[in-house]
Amino acid sequence: MKISIVIPIFNEESNLDELYDRLGKTFEQAPEHEWTIWFVDDGSRDQSRPMLEGFRERDNRVHVVVLSRNFGHQAAISAGLSLADGDAVILMDGDLQDPPEVILDLVGAWLSGGRVIRAVRRSRKERGLRGLGFAVFHSLFSYISDFPIPANTGIFGLLDRSAVDELNLLKEKNRFLPGLRAWIGFDQVTVEYDRQDRASGQPKQTLVRLTRYALDGVFSFSYKPLRLMTVVGVFVSTVGFSLAMWFIMRRLLGIEIAETGFTTLVTLILFMGGLQLIAIGLLGEYLGRIYDEVKQRPLFIVDKLDGDRLRIGAENINPPSANANMSATVESESK
């Protein structure tokens, strides 16, 4: 079997040597398979790219995909998926939080019949605000989502060739790959593992990016925020109507009505104004994502593939099983 490993890289120079060594040791434990590594350089500004090129020059199992700029984590993974040509494709991060040794467990589950293998985190090392944010998100997301997506799963996992081809057909711009992986179906199997801390360096996914990533997951797979605002609106309207009827009845019955205080009036105005702004903000999140889809910009642009300069837009890449030579829409020139 030919097994491809897709790894997005952004400023990971301090982890690449250990990552490459541990991958090599993992491959040695399963020499019956043909292994390839697809490193996707997502606009790194450190020495990551020269190091990746060095791996490629001395190891023909290594492929280096260089994007024209930093397109983001999910776009980089999508670029690797579009180019990887294995019978199975494994997705993992390059910071060694996803242990390369678990790859053999993923392959074993695939050979046993699974077509989508999810690596589920049994435990994780993040602490503080970051760890709390992950815990809250995974706890709430299963309730918010309209589509069942397993908790404590990231991109780490294995996809059969048929699953990869179907995933490559999904062209949405705001991507939440754990959700898309669950959405495509097929026989899905779970492998548990302990997520490690970063081997070195600082996390490249900032709090802002992680928040946007979480919002992409919510708004891509749930209409419940909109429905919740509808329910809140109906509730507030009902309360307001009931209070109005109560005051009217007291007036008709001649019951004295105390004068309304300034504080009560201001509080009601601020409450209603805040509620309306929240509702408009939710509509804006959905509308902004619709706008991204309508523009039809490519999800990523590949600048170089294994040292050759290319011009490939995401919409022009077909799954390798369907078009091995990628002859259409590709213009090549010597390095």
Kinemage of the C-alpha trace (Angstrom):
@kinemage 1
@onewidth
@group {chain A} dominant
@subgroup {mainchain}
@vectorlist {calphas} color= white
{ca met a 1} P 0.000 0.000 0.000
{ca lys a 2} L 1.094 3.554 -0.737
{ca ile a 3} L 0.521 5.821 2.259
{ca ser a 4} L 0.916 9.593 2.055
{ca ile a 5} L 1.343 11.892 5.047
{ca val a 6} L 0.286 15.533 4.705
{ca ile a 7} L 1.871 17.986 7.158
{ca pro a 8} L 1.236 21.774 7.054
{ca ile a 9} L 4.301 23.756 8.115
{ca phe a 10} L 4.473 27.369 9.272
{ca asn a 11} L 7.658 28.507 11.030
{ca glu a 12} L 8.490 25.107 12.557
{ca glu a 13} L 12.261 25.082 12.079
{ca ser a 14} L 12.873 24.026 15.686
{ca asn a 15} L 10.725 20.885 15.315
{ca leu a 16} L 11.469 19.693 11.789
{ca asp a 17} L 14.585 17.608 12.470
{ca glu a 18} L 12.915 15.633 15.263
{ca leu a 19} L 9.718 15.279 13.233
{ca tyr a 20} L 11.611 13.909 10.222
{ca asp a 21} L 13.652 11.496 12.372
{ca arg a 22} L 10.592 10.129 14.197
{ca leu a 23} L 8.704 9.697 10.935
{ca gly a 24} L 11.649 7.746 9.521
{ca lys a 25} L 11.741 5.442 12.544
{ca thr a 26} L 7.998 4.889 12.221
{ca phe a 27} L 8.366 3.955 8.541
{ca glu a 28} L 11.073 1.430 9.428
{ca gln a 29} L 8.541 -0.460 11.539
{ca ala a 30} L 6.296 -0.995 8.512
{ca pro a 31} L 8.641 -1.447 5.523
{ca glu a 32} L 5.965 -3.336 3.586
{ca his a 33} L 4.250 -0.013 2.779
{ca glu a 34} L 5.381 2.683 0.363
{ca trp a 35} L 5.575 5.905 2.383
{ca thr a 36} L 5.559 9.496 1.124
{ca ile a 37} L 5.572 12.768 3.068
{ca trp a 38} L 3.939 15.909 1.686
{ca phe a 39} L 5.217 18.930 3.581
{ca val a 40} L 3.141 22.026 2.779
{ca asp a 41} L 5.059 25.223 3.525
{ca asp a 42} L 2.393 27.801 4.328
{ca gly a 43} L 4.472 30.940 3.838
{ca ser a 44} L 7.100 30.239 6.518
{ca arg a 45} L 9.433 33.130 7.319
{ca asp a 46} L 12.116 31.166 9.188
{ca gln a 47} L 14.416 28.395 7.924
{ca ser a 48} L 11.632 25.849 7.540
{ca arg a 49} L 11.639 25.910 3.739
{ca pro a 50} L 15.414 25.345 3.293
{ca met a 51} L 15.232 22.524 5.825
{ca leu a 52} L 12.332 20.898 3.966
{ca glu a 53} L 14.223 21.212 0.686
{ca gly a 54} L 17.191 19.514 2.356
{ca phe a 55} L 14.978 16.585 3.377
{ca arg a 56} L 13.690 16.325 -0.199
{ca glu a 57} L 17.170 16.318 -1.748
{ca arg a 58} L 18.331 13.354 0.325
{ca asp a 59} L 15.049 11.427 0.602
{ca asn a 60} L 12.890 10.681 -2.440
{ca arg a 61} L 9.925 9.957 -0.152
{ca val a 62} L 9.678 13.651 0.685
{ca his a 63} L 7.677 16.152 -1.379
{ca val a 64} L 7.642 19.874 -0.639
{ca val a 65} L 4.657 22.026 -1.606
{ca val a 66} L 5.309 25.768 -1.284
{ca leu a 67} L 2.295 28.074 -1.194
{ca ser a 68} L 2.625 31.584 -2.611
{ca arg a 69} L 1.861 33.109 0.819
{ca asn a 70} L 0.373 32.200 4.182
{ca phe a 71} L -3.159 30.988 3.416
{ca gly a 72} L -3.841 29.439 6.811
{ca his a 73} L -3.828 26.033 8.426
{ca gln a 74} L -6.949 24.589 6.782
{ca ala a 75} L -6.000 25.836 3.311
{ca ala a 76} L -2.524 24.304 3.633
{ca ile a 77} L -4.025 20.948 4.555
{ca ser a 78} L -6.395 21.199 1.606
{ca ala a 79} L -3.445 21.848 -0.701
{ca gly a 80} L -1.712 18.714 0.554
{ca leu a 81} L -4.879 16.660 0.180
{ca ser a 82} L -5.249 17.816 -3.414
{ca leu a 83} L -1.752 16.605 -4.304
{ca ala a 84} L -1.156 13.522 -2.123
{ca asp a 85} L -1.427 10.356 -4.207
{ca gly a 86} L -1.480 7.573 -1.610
{ca asp a 87} L -4.022 4.782 -1.223
{ca ala a 88} L -4.479 6.352 2.205
{ca val a 89} L -3.629 9.870 3.374
{ca ile a 90} L -2.713 10.747 6.949
{ca leu a 91} L -3.143 14.317 8.196
{ca met a 92} L -1.084 15.614 11.108
{ca asp a 93} L 0.445 18.823 12.460
{ca gly a 94} L 4.158 19.550 12.366
{ca asp a 95} L 4.633 20.607 16.000
{ca leu a 96} L 4.833 16.994 17.311
{ca gln a 97} L 1.677 17.353 19.367
{ca asp a 98} L 0.416 14.580 17.109
{ca pro a 99} L 2.901 11.747 17.859
{ca pro a 100} L 4.214 10.127 14.652
{ca glu a 101} L 4.235 6.757 16.426
{ca val a 102} L 0.401 6.733 16.405
{ca ile a 103} L 0.515 6.530 12.594
{ca leu a 104} L 0.933 2.751 12.796
{ca asp a 105} L -2.271 2.487 14.869
{ca leu a 106} L -4.123 4.534 12.255
{ca val a 107} L -2.836 2.331 9.451
{ca gly a 108} L -3.798 -0.805 11.387
{ca ala a 109} L -7.374 0.459 11.809
{ca trp a 110} L -7.503 1.272 8.092
{ca leu a 111} L -6.260 -2.187 7.075
{ca ser a 112} L -8.949 -3.663 9.349
{ca gly a 113} L -11.655 -2.069 7.224
{ca gly a 114} L -12.051 1.533 8.362
{ca arg a 115} L -12.105 4.173 5.640
{ca val a 116} L -12.017 7.278 7.839
{ca ile a 117} L -9.883 6.899 10.961
{ca arg a 118} L -10.250 9.631 13.579
{ca ala a 119} L -7.539 10.153 16.189
{ca val a 120} L -9.423 11.130 19.360
{ca arg a 121} L -7.508 12.878 22.142
{ca arg a 122} L -7.648 10.879 25.340
{ca ser a 123} L -5.762 13.678 27.087
{ca arg a 124} L -3.968 16.876 26.129
{ca lys a 125} L -1.170 18.981 27.620
{ca glu a 126} L -2.510 22.528 27.101
{ca arg a 127} L -3.132 24.468 30.299
{ca gly a 128} L -4.336 27.936 31.284
{ca leu a 129} L -6.638 30.004 29.080
{ca arg a 130} L -5.771 28.026 25.969
{ca gly a 131} L -6.578 24.689 27.600
{ca leu a 132} L -9.791 26.081 29.071
{ca gly a 133} L -10.856 27.362 25.656
{ca phe a 134} L -10.319 23.950 24.055
{ca ala a 135} L -12.280 22.232 26.825
{ca val a 136} L -15.215 24.647 26.577
{ca phe a 137} L -15.344 24.451 22.783
{ca his a 138} L -15.352 20.662 22.622
{ca ser a 139} L -17.894 20.451 25.439
{ca leu a 140} L -20.348 22.817 23.761
{ca phe a 141} L -19.780 22.084 20.088
{ca ser a 142} L -21.539 18.707 20.123
{ca tyr a 143} L -24.659 20.445 21.457
{ca ile a 144} L -24.479 23.410 19.096
{ca ser a 145} L -23.798 21.471 15.905
{ca asp a 146} L -26.713 20.279 13.772
{ca phe a 147} L -24.450 17.496 12.495
{ca pro a 148} L -22.821 14.997 14.882
{ca ile a 149} L -19.082 15.711 15.074
{ca pro a 150} L -17.035 13.761 17.635
{ca ala a 151} L -15.506 15.818 20.436
{ca asn a 152} L -11.738 16.078 21.055
{ca thr a 153} L -10.797 15.482 17.438
{ca gly a 154} L -8.575 17.660 15.279
{ca ile a 155} L -7.108 17.043 11.849
{ca phe a 156} L -4.987 14.080 12.999
{ca gly a 157} L -6.311 10.974 11.328
{ca leu a 158} L -6.326 8.826 8.191
{ca leu a 159} L -8.482 8.997 5.077
{ca asp a 160} L -8.946 6.246 2.540
{ca arg a 161} L -8.395 7.236 -1.114
{ca ser a 162} L -12.135 7.258 -1.787
{ca ala a 163} L -12.703 9.573 1.193
{ca val a 164} L -9.892 11.894 0.048
{ca asp a 165} L -11.380 12.172 -3.443
{ca glu a 166} L -14.781 13.097 -2.016
{ca leu a 167} L -13.248 15.619 0.363
{ca asn a 168} L -11.375 17.249 -2.522
{ca leu a 169} L -14.694 17.867 -4.262
{ca leu a 170} L -15.841 20.132 -1.418
{ca lys a 171} L -14.769 23.654 -2.398
{ca glu a 172} L -16.100 25.772 0.462
{ca lys a 173} L -13.703 28.501 1.582
{ca asn a 174} L -14.332 28.618 5.357
{ca arg a 175} L -13.253 25.080 6.124
{ca phe a 176} L -13.552 23.096 9.323
{ca leu a 177} L -11.924 19.824 8.304
{ca pro a 178} L -12.958 17.721 11.336
{ca gly a 179} L -16.560 18.558 10.454
{ca leu a 180} L -16.103 17.932 6.722
{ca arg a 181} L -14.430 14.605 7.497
{ca ala a 182} L -17.438 13.545 9.556
{ca trp a 183} L -19.869 14.882 6.941
{ca ile a 184} L -18.572 12.741 4.060
{ca gly a 185} L -19.521 9.583 5.958
{ca phe a 186} L -17.994 6.170 5.096
{ca asp a 187} L -16.972 3.652 7.778
{ca gln a 188} L -15.475 5.813 10.528
{ca val a 189} L -13.255 4.304 13.196
{ca thr a 190} L -11.766 5.901 16.314
{ca val a 191} L -8.183 5.548 17.579
{ca glu a 192} L -7.415 7.127 20.966
{ca tyr a 193} L -4.101 8.786 21.781
{ca asp a 194} L -2.539 11.215 24.253
{ca arg a 195} L -1.905 14.609 22.673
{ca gln a 196} L 1.551 15.903 23.537
{ca asp a 197} L 2.836 19.383 24.239
{ca arg a 198} L 4.780 21.216 21.544
{ca ala a 199} L 8.308 19.864 21.217
{ca ser a 200} L 9.644 23.443 21.106
{ca gly a 201} L 8.690 26.936 20.011
{ca gln a 202} L 5.465 28.856 20.459
{ca pro a 203} L 2.041 27.837 19.115
{ca lys a 204} L 1.483 29.249 15.636
{ca gln a 205} L -2.285 29.260 15.992
{ca thr a 206} L -2.984 32.486 17.887
{ca leu a 207} L -6.039 32.966 20.074
{ca val a 208} L -7.637 35.072 17.321
{ca arg a 209} L -7.080 32.352 14.703
{ca leu a 210} L -8.345 29.653 17.036
{ca thr a 211} L -11.452 31.715 17.753
{ca arg a 212} L -12.121 32.156 14.046
{ca tyr a 213} L -11.521 28.436 13.519
{ca ala a 214} L -14.060 27.641 16.235
{ca leu a 215} L -16.567 30.051 14.674
{ca asp a 216} L -16.048 28.392 11.286
{ca gly a 217} L -16.949 25.094 12.910
{ca val a 218} L -20.086 26.515 14.521
{ca phe a 219} L -21.380 28.518 11.554
{ca ser a 220} L -20.515 25.830 8.976
{ca phe a 221} L -22.394 23.077 10.752
{ca ser a 222} L -25.129 24.765 12.773
{ca tyr a 223} L -28.140 27.040 12.337
{ca lys a 224} L -28.847 26.963 16.062
{ca pro a 225} L -27.470 30.469 16.753
{ca leu a 226} L -30.074 31.885 14.358
{ca arg a 227} L -32.803 29.743 15.859
{ca leu a 228} L -31.731 30.767 19.356
{ca met a 229} L -32.053 34.448 18.477
{ca thr a 230} L -35.535 33.739 17.090
{ca val a 231} L -36.513 32.052 20.342
{ca val a 232} L -35.068 34.919 22.400
{ca gly a 233} L -36.893 37.443 20.217
{ca val a 234} L -40.204 35.629 20.665
{ca phe a 235} L -39.607 35.418 24.427
{ca val a 236} L -38.762 39.120 24.784
{ca ser a 237} L -41.737 40.089 22.624
{ca thr a 238} L -44.036 37.908 24.718
{ca val a 239} L -42.776 39.441 27.949
{ca gly a 240} L -43.166 42.941 26.522
{ca phe a 241} L -46.695 42.234 25.276
{ca ser a 242} L -47.666 40.731 28.623
{ca leu a 243} L -46.367 43.772 30.519
{ca ala a 244} L -48.224 46.086 28.154
{ca met a 245} L -51.484 44.187 28.696
{ca trp a 246} L -50.901 44.260 32.463
{ca phe a 247} L -50.509 48.066 32.460
{ca ile a 248} L -53.536 48.491 30.190
{ca met a 249} L -55.725 46.361 32.456
{ca arg a 250} L -54.594 48.315 35.522
{ca arg a 251} L -55.421 51.584 33.747
{ca leu a 252} L -58.877 50.337 32.699
{ca leu a 253} L -59.592 49.134 36.217
{ca gly a 254} L -58.547 52.483 37.643
{ca ile a 255} L -55.665 51.065 39.593
{ca glu a 256} L -52.965 53.641 40.253
{ca ile a 257} L -49.786 53.070 38.288
{ca ala a 258} L -46.509 54.137 39.807
{ca glu a 259} L -44.315 56.352 37.652
{ca thr a 260} L -41.593 54.457 35.793
{ca gly a 261} L -38.102 55.311 36.952
{ca phe a 262} L -35.286 56.515 34.698
{ca thr a 263} L -33.082 53.514 35.594
{ca thr a 264} L -35.721 51.011 34.462
{ca leu a 265} L -36.180 52.775 31.127
{ca val a 266} L -32.458 52.985 30.390
{ca thr a 267} L -31.957 49.346 31.367
{ca leu a 268} L -34.691 48.180 29.000
{ca ile a 269} L -33.335 50.273 26.124
{ca leu a 270} L -29.768 48.996 26.614
{ca phe a 271} L -30.976 45.402 26.929
{ca met a 272} L -33.023 45.571 23.738
{ca gly a 273} L -30.291 47.432 21.876
{ca gly a 274} L -27.656 44.889 22.909
{ca leu a 275} L -29.918 42.014 21.917
{ca gln a 276} L -30.476 43.510 18.479
{ca leu a 277} L -26.737 44.072 17.951
{ca ile a 278} L -26.011 40.453 18.871
{ca ala a 279} L -28.630 39.283 16.377
{ca ile a 280} L -27.194 41.531 13.659
{ca gly a 281} L -23.703 40.231 14.470
{ca leu a 282} L -24.836 36.624 14.038
{ca leu a 283} L -26.442 37.472 10.710
{ca gly a 284} L -23.199 39.213 9.714
{ca glu a 285} L -21.143 36.073 10.445
{ca tyr a 286} L -23.321 33.973 8.173
{ca leu a 287} L -23.492 36.694 5.521
{ca gly a 288} L -19.711 37.168 5.535
{ca arg a 289} L -19.194 33.482 4.871
{ca ile a 290} L -21.702 33.584 2.034
{ca tyr a 291} L -19.760 36.534 0.581
{ca asp a 292} L -16.521 34.522 0.732
{ca glu a 293} L -18.147 31.687 -1.216
{ca val a 294} L -19.643 34.016 -3.842
{ca lys a 295} L -16.270 35.640 -4.633
{ca gln a 296} L -14.958 32.245 -5.791
{ca arg a 297} L -11.334 33.036 -5.018
{ca pro a 298} L -9.063 29.985 -4.898
{ca leu a 299} L -8.535 28.454 -1.482
{ca phe a 300} L -4.752 28.418 -2.010
{ca ile a 301} L -2.115 29.007 -4.698
{ca val a 302} L 0.810 26.619 -5.102
{ca asp a 303} L 4.037 28.421 -6.005
{ca lys a 304} L 6.445 25.476 -6.098
{ca leu a 305} L 6.169 21.710 -6.059
{ca asp a 306} L 9.404 19.832 -5.384
{ca gly a 307} L 11.452 22.804 -6.505
{ca asp a 308} L 9.581 23.459 -9.764
{ca arg a 309} L 7.720 26.734 -10.022
{ca leu a 310} L 4.031 26.213 -10.689
{ca arg a 311} L 0.880 28.262 -10.899
{ca ile a 312} L -1.907 26.148 -9.519
{ca gly a 313} L -5.133 27.466 -8.087
{ca ala a 314} L -7.169 25.287 -5.779
{ca glu a 315} L -10.010 25.043 -8.282
{ca asn a 316} L -7.657 23.618 -10.936
{ca ile a 317} L -6.273 20.701 -8.942
{ca asn a 318} L -7.918 17.342 -9.444
{ca pro a 319} L -7.374 14.368 -7.131
{ca pro a 320} L -4.230 12.518 -8.293
{ca ser a 321} L -6.227 9.310 -8.776
{ca ala a 322} L -8.360 11.130 -11.351
{ca asn a 323} L -5.554 13.064 -13.041
{ca ala a 324} L -2.130 11.722 -12.177
{ca asn a 325} L -0.205 14.098 -14.388
{ca met a 326} L -2.159 17.272 -13.560
{ca ser a 327} L -1.672 18.266 -17.194
{ca ala a 328} L -4.467 20.840 -17.287
{ca thr a 329} L -3.983 24.441 -16.131
{ca val a 330} L -0.423 23.872 -14.926
{ca glu a 331} L 2.412 25.957 -16.355
{ca ser a 332} L 5.871 24.734 -15.418
{ca glu a 333} L 9.256 26.249 -15.888
{ca ser a 334} L 12.685 25.211 -14.671
{ca lys a 335} L 13.659 26.201 -11.157
